[in-house]
Amino acid sequence: MPYFTSPVDGARLHFVDYGPATGQVVVFVNSSYFGTEMWEYQMLPLADAGYRCVGFDRRGHGRSDDVWGGFDLDSLADDVDGLLRHLDLREVTLVGHSLGTAEIVRCLTRHGAGRVARLALVAGMAPGPVRSANHPEGVDPALVEAGNEAFRRDRAAFFEDGAHAFFALGLPGNDLSEAYVRSMIDRCHGATARAGAALGDLVVTLDVAPELAKLDLPALVVHGTHDESAPLELTGRRAAELLPDSTLKVYENAGHGLFATHREQLTADLMEFMAGR
């Protein structure tokens, strides 16, 4: 299996590299709890279409090392940059989902955009859903902390109880098999309890609003109208307004898991974005 060494602490991080080596490069950064398998409906069609699709399992996730530290945003961003450098990737389209959007934003502001041509924020947590000095209308931090406590108390129930809202099941167009939903719940356990808890704590203080305003490169923001994890008005729409060169695409009825429910639409929008149309 291919691994690279984290520049933070030497942890072994697993990555995948699909499609032709000479194709336009797309690097995917995952949501909390998931590994690269969450992107199957994007990575496989894009690789078939000639794109080079790269992704990795975040520390404490999937097939990467189980570690205690390195879950601060700077270290997570350094891991993303470490992958770009390990494979010497250039002219990259960085695609992040959920908390992964904050990681790619911090990667760019911390390491520069010399290797990156554009970015896509998919159902992003960026710039941060929680109330802060930059965002007085945000969610009460106590509500997020209560969710984090529920995770620590019984993460199996946390994943099980949250799946319906995550995919906005029952709304028009959000048709997923019970088998698929079950498989994704099971996949969440590929993240260690330590990793999941640490990332939950990170969301409480997440605020990359000032950094978004500094990113002078094309950006695509994709968000669902029924995203309960990262409500559109508190995250996606704010991100699009802060980014100097952004396009916002709002998916009707989509929840946080739009990478599955709106798979074809997302893949088509990414292809259009990378083609510069």
Summary of the structure (lengths in Angstrom):
residues: 277
radius of gyration: 17.0
end to end distance: 36.3
largest distance: 47.9
contacts: 1008
relative contact order: 0.16
helix: 43%
strand: 18%
